[in-house]
Structure formats: C-alpha cells, structure tokens
Amino acid sequence: MTDIEHWLSKHQLSPVEVDCAITVMLKIIDGKCKMAEQEKTVMAALYDGVQAFHHTLLEPDVHRLIATARHSEDEAVKLQVYEQRLLAETMISRPVMKAFKARIRQLGLLGGA
C-alpha cells in the first residue's frame, strides 16, 4: 500500500473534494499550480489515488484528457487542458478549493499538520 493509499484509507474525500483534486491536477499539467514541487508531486499522487472515486462536477472524460496530457506536448491537448482547467475553476468556488487544501494540510498530506 502506497503512502497515498494509506492516507486515503484513513481520510475519506467527499465528491467535491475529489473534483478539487482533479482540478489541482489540471492546474499542474497546465503550469498554473503555485504549489512547491514536492506538493505538486504529492497532489499528482493523490489524483492517481482518487481517479476511480465518485465526483460530481467534472465530466468523467477529464481522466482521459489528463492521461493523454501527462504524456503529450501536443498544442491541441494543451489547449484542451487549459479550457478544462478554466471550466473546473468556474465550477469550484475559491472558498471550496481553499477549504480542500486546508483540510488536506491539516490532515498531514502536505505536511501542514
């Protein structure tokens, strides 16, 4: 069991928090995430751990886009990620995203405990 799997076994994420994790992954791929590199690595691992989890706001196809974008330099794919990131950021309010990040820090995922 990985550290992320262990953490997730102790800390259940709500569907909207899964949407937040997906959005952070889109931001990482799009180059708009302001987290430290170590935190980006942890968040990418968190995304990998929650891909199959229920989420409510984003379309299921977002996972296919992320999988493609992680291994692509194609400008069309980059544009799709950019557009999906913007859409996700309009669907998830700043307070919800901030609460998600604060919660995972408090629970020790990002060393904020």
N, C-alpha and C positions, 0 to 999 in steps of 0.2 A: 504494500500500500504506500503510495507516494505521500509526501507531506500535505499536499493539497487534498488528496482523497481523505486523509486522516482529519484534516481541518473541516472538510465538508461533512464528514460523518458526525462531527460534534456540533456543527453550526449550520442549521437549515437556512437556505435563502428563499425568500418569497419570490414569486414570479416576476415582480417588478425589479427586484434586486438582480435576478438573472438577466433581465433586459439591460440593467445598468452595466453588468459585467460584459455583455455583448457590445454595448456602446463604447466602453473603455477599449475593448479590443479593436473596434473600428477606428477609434482615435489613435491608437498605437500604430496601426497599419498606415493611416493617413498622415502620420507625422505630426499630429496636433496634440498628443498627450504630453502634459507638462510634468509628469512624474519622473523621478530619478530612474536611471536604467535598471537598477535592481528591482524597483517597484514594478516597472513595466514587465520584467521577466516573471514576477510573481503573478501579476494580473493576466498575462498570457497563459500561464499555467492554470489559473483559476478559470479562465474562459474554457480551456480544454476540459477542465473538470465538470463544467456545467452545461456543455453543449447539448446534452440529451435532456436537460431539466426543462420543465414547463416554464414558458414565459408568455406574456400576454400582449405586448405592444408591437414587437417586431415580427416580421414575416419569417416563417421557417427557412425560406431560401437564403436568408442572411448568412447561414452557416456555410452554404455552398460558396457564396461570394467570398467570405473570409478565407476558406480553404484555398480557393483559387488565388486570391490576392497575396497570401503569405508566400507564394512561390512564383510570383509574376512581376514583371516590370512593365507589362503592357499598359499603355496610357489609357485605353478604354476601361480596363479593370480598375485602374487608379481613380478614374472619374466616377465609376460606379460606387467605389468605396466612399469617396468624398460625398456623393449625393446621399448614400445610405447613412453616413455619419450625420449629415445635416438633418435628415429626416428623423433619425433617432434622437438627436439633441432637441428637436422641437417637440417630440412626444414625451420626453422625460424632463420634468422641470429641474431647474438648478437645485432647489432645496432637496428634492428626492435624490439626486445624484450626490450631493454633499452628504446627506444622511447615510447613504450607502457607503461612501468612502470612510466616513467617520466610524460607522459600525464595524467595518472590516478592520480598521486600525485598532479600535477598542478591543476587538476580539483577537488581536495579535497577528493577523495575517500579514500586515505590512509593518510589523514591529512597533506599532503605536500603543501597545498595551503596557 
